[in-house]
Amino acid sequence: MRSALKKNTVVFLPALAGLAMLGLVGCSAAAGAQEPAADYPSKPVTFVVPFAAGGPSTVTALAYASCLEEGLGQTFVIENQPGGSGGLAMQEVSSAKPDGYTLTLGTNGPLVMNPMINKLNYGIEDFTSVGVMAQMPTVLVVGEDSPYESADEFFAAAEKKPGTLSVAIPGATTSAAIELQRLNDEYDIEVTAVPAVGNAEMTTSLLGGHVDALFITDHQDVQARIDDGSFVPLAVSSPERADWYPDVPTLAEQGFPELVNAVSVFGVVGPKGLPDALVATLEAELKTCSADPKVIDQVGTMFVPAEFGDAAALDTIFADMQKLYEPILGQE
């Protein structure tokens, strides 16, 4: 089943085949280029998650932190720091000392898109990549009592009555938000995007009848809702159907061939200037953890890439994202 994720994230996964980094994030190490930092870590490491507690980002961070603790012999303390669509946390990490004791979960919105949309004191050039933890597509779901039984019905209704259907998204500067903007700009189908601080708030909104649908990062909590019938999946954002939702069409199949980029990539990053030897140490442990059955079980078999994405691969993934979204966000 793990190969399914690789198939479903082909937009950014060419990086895992060894493509060169596009010159965006400096100071990433080639694995094994230098001797590992012998005394690292000698004290607890703070791992910042730029979202509210709960949801796929926290679950992923906790799974890897536990494994890294075992491998490196020091505590990895998870700190959830929501706010500013992840900008507050990323600002703090970007200004931290590059000694490996402050790391963060880097992902599309806070790291790539947020600085392109808002005037912030950081950009992706202010971070050092370590490696990929997980990649997750976005799924469009409605509640069990929704009048819409298919994506065709949902989009037809949205086209007929622009702006009347509301769709919760995991933040205003996420790939999900941008894809809904593209749905309007390129296909003249307007829905009202309702930003939330995470999956938990989005779930509550749909179950409470406050929104018509969710464009939500797929994860085991979402799958559980689909399994119990409280969520009904209408479409997935990946280029091909997800093996775990074989009957759910892609947005591309529904007539939106360009809308295949709402894929959340979770990686470990640190401040700019993280020493190469230290990156190599973390990268090696992260690779080991990505193959650990306990990590895979916690994160989800389908969400941990079968082929580990190292520091250079993560650099390329985020560089490709920036290249994709620059013209969309008016940053040409």
N, C-alpha and C positions, 0 to 999 in steps of 0.2 A: 504493500500500500504506500510505502514512503516514496516510491518513484512517481506516484501520482502528483505530488506537490511539484516536483521538478517539471513535469509536463505542463502543469497548470500555471507556471510562472515564467514562461519562456520570454516574456518581455525583458526581464532583468537578469535571468539566470545564465545568459551567455557568459557573464563574468566568471562563473564557476568553471568554465572551460579554460580559464587562464588568460583571458583578454587583459591587455595592459591597462593600468589605471590611467584615466584621462587628465591627470595633472591637477586634480581638485583638492585632495586632502594630502597635506605633506606629512612626511616623517613616518609613514607606515613601513613596517619591516618586512623583508622577505623572510619567510619562516626558515630558521636554521642558519641565517646569514651571520649571526653573532652568537657568542655563548650566552645562555640564559642568565638573568640577574640572580646571582647565587643567594642573596639575602632577602629577596622579595617573595612574599610580603612578610614583614616583621611586625606588623600591627594590623588591626582590622581595616578592611576596605569598604568604603561607602559606595553603594551602587544605587544611583538615582534613577527612578522611574518617573518620567514627566507627565504622568496621568494619575487620576485618583486610584485608590486601592481597589483591587478586584479587576476582573476582566483579563483578557489574554496577555496584556503586557506584564501585569503583576505575576500572573501564573508562570509565564516564561522566565521572568527574572528570578523568581524564587526557585524554580527547578534548576536553573543553571548555577545560581549562587550556592545552593546546597552541594552541588557536585564540585564546584570550584573550591569550596571550603575543604572538602575531602582531599582534593588533589594538592592544594597549596598549603594546607595546615593553618589557615587563618579564617576568621569570620568575615563573611561578606554581608554587610548590613544593608537591607533594602530600605530606601527612603522614597516614599511616594510624594512628589512635589507637583501637584496640578496647578494650573494657572497660566493664563496667557497662551492657551492652546499649546502648552508645553514649553513656551518661551522662557518662563521664569527659571525652570530647571536647567534648560540648556545654557542660559546666560551664566548661571552659577558654575556649571561644569566647565564652560569655556574659559572662565577666569581662574579656575583652580590650578594649583601647582601641578605640573605634569610629572608626578612621581608615582602614578599608578594607584594611589589611595583614594582617588575620586574618579569613578567611572559612571557611565550612564547607558541607558537603553536608547540607542539611536534609531529613529524611524522616520518615515517619509515626511509627515507633517511638521513636527517641531524642528527637524534638522534641515530639511531641504526647502519646503514650501513656505514655512512661517517667515524666514528672513526675506523671501522674495515678495511676500505680500505686505509685510509690516516693516517699519523702520526699526531695526533691532541692532544691538551692539555685537552681533555675532553672525557668522555664516559658516557653511560647511568646511571652509578652509581653516576654521579655528578648532578643528577636532582631528584626532588621530583614530583611524579605524583599527579594530582588532579582529573581528570576524562575525559571521552570520550565526544567529541563534535559531530563527524561525522565519517562515514566510507564509502568509495567510491571505487568501482571497477575501473579497467582500461579497456578501450575499444579500439580495433584496428579499425581505420577508414581510408578510402581513400576518395579522392575528387570525385565529381560527374562525372568528365571526365576520371576517372581511367579505364584502360582496365580490371581491376580485379573486378569481380562481386561477388566473394565469397572468404572466407578464404582459401578454397581448392586451388583455382586458384592462390592466392597470394603466398602461401607457396610452391606450385609446381614450380612457377617461381623463387622463392628465392633459392630453392634446385637446380634447373637447372643451374642458374647463380649466384654462391655464391658471396655475397658482393655487387651486383649491385643494389639491392633495398635498398633505404634509409628510415629509420623510425625515426621520431623525438620522443624524450622522454623528460620528465620533469626533467632533471638533470642526471648527470653521476653516482650518487650514490643513485638512487631510486630503488624501487622494480621492476619498469618497466624495468630499465636498466639491472638488474640482471636476470630477466626472459628472456630477449632477449639473454643474455649471455648463459643461460641454454639451450635455443633453439638451439644454436650453439653447445654447449658442449655435450648435451645429445641426440640431434636429427640430428646433422650435417646439420642444416639449418642456413646459415649465412646471416644476413642482416647488413647493416651499420647503427649503432645507431648514431643519431645526437642529442646531448644534447641541451636543451633549458633552459631558465630561468623561464619558466612558460607557462600556457595555451595560453596566448595571442601571444607570439612569435611562439608557435607551430602552432596555427591557421593560422597566417600570412604565415608561411613557406609552409603549404599545399595549401592554397588558391593561393599562388604565384607560385606554381609548383616547389618549391625548394626541396621538399622531396616527396617520393612516398606514405607515409602513416604516421599516428600518432599512437603512443601507449600512449593514453592520459587519465588522470584522468577524469572520468565521472563527469559531473556536468550540471547545467541548461544551461550554455553557449554551451556546447557540444550538449545537447539535442536540443537546438534551431537550431543549424546547421544541425542536422539530420532531424529535422522537415521541414526545408526549402529546403532540398535536396542537400545542398552544401557539406555535409559529408555523407558518406555511411558506416554504421557499418558492419564490417566483423566478429568480434568475441569479446566476453567479457572474462575477466580474472577470474571471480568468479567461484566457484565450480559448481553452477547451473545457468541456464539462469536467467537473470534479468527479473522481471515481466514487467518492462517498455519497454523491448526490447524482446518480446516473440519469435520473429522469428530469432533472432540473436544467433547463436550457441556459446557455450563456447569453449575455446581452448582445453579443455579436450575432448569435442565431436569431435574435429578436429584431434584427434590422439596424443594430448600432455597432458596426464592425470596429470602430475606433475605441469603443469604451471597454478596454480590456486592461486598464492600468490601475484599477483600485485594488492593489495588492499591498498589504502591509509587510514590510521587511523589518524585522527586529534584529539589530546588531549591537555588539558591544563597542563603544567608542570612549575615548578619553580626551583630555585637553590636547591641543596642539603641542608638539614637542615631546611627546612621550618617547623615552629612549627606545631605540630599536631592540636592544636585548630584552627589555622589559616587555615590549609588544610580543616578541617571539615566545617568551615564557607564557604569557596569557593566551596567545594564539594556540599554542600547543595544548594547553589544558582545555581550552574551549573546544578544540577538535575532539579531544578525548570525551568530553562531556556530551558532544553532539551524537556520539555513538553509544552512550550509556542508556541501557534499557529503562532505568528509572526516569531519566530526563525525557526520553521519548514518550514514555507512558503519560507523564504529567503534562507535557506540552501538547501531545497528540501525534500519533504516528505519521499522519498525513501532512503535518506542518513542519517537521524537521527535515530539511533536505537530505536526501540520501548521500549526496556529495557535499562535503563540508566546504563552505565559502570562507576563505581566509581573508586577511586584512586587505590584500590587493583586490580581491573579488568584491568585498564590501565597498571599497573606494569606487570601483567601476559601477556598481549598482547605483550608488547615490549620484555619481556623475551622470549616468544615463537618465536618472530621474530629473535632475536639474535641466539637462538638455531638452528633455521632453516638455517640461512645464514652463520653461522660459517664454516661448512664444505665446502660450496660453495665458500666462499671467502678465503679458505686456513687458517682458524684460529682455526683449531682443536687443 
